[in-house]
Amino acid sequence: MPTMSARSPLWIPMGLFCLPPLLMLLLTPLLSDKLAHHLLQTKERALLDYQ
């Protein structure tokens, strides 16, 4: 199939282009959870320092 081999170089940049958004979608819940935890800790520290 010559058409598929001619198109295959296109799939590589397309795959590389689509991979980061997919990774971001997968990692966002984990990152947001850690970020929320970190923000909560800093808020608690700020409150303790204020008191």
N, C-alpha and C positions, 0 to 999 in steps of 0.2 A: 504493500500500500504506500505509494510515493506521497500521497497527500498528507498522510498522518506524519510521516517523517519530516515533511516540509513544515508542518505546523508545530511540531514538538519544541523547537526553540522558543516559540511564543509562550508555551505553557510554563516554562521555567521563570521568566520575569513576572508572569501573571501570578504564579504560585508564591513567589517571593513577595509580591505586592499584597497578596491577600492574607499572607501568614501573620504579619504583625497585628492587624485588627482583630483576627481570630484569637491570637494570644492575649491581646488586651481584654477582649470580652471574657476569656476564661480566667484571667488573673485579677480583673477588677474587683470581684467580690472579696477575694483574699486580701488584696491591697487595701480596699476601703475598710475592711474589718480591722486590720492592723493600724491603719491611720486613725480610725475612730478611737481605738483603744489608746493610742499614743496621745491623741488630743484630750481624751478624758483624764489620763494621768497628769498631763501638764496643767489642766484646769484644776485638778485636785491639789497639785503642788502649789499653784498660784494662790488658791484659797487658803491653804495652810500657812503659806508665807504671809498672806495678808492679815490673818488672825494673829 
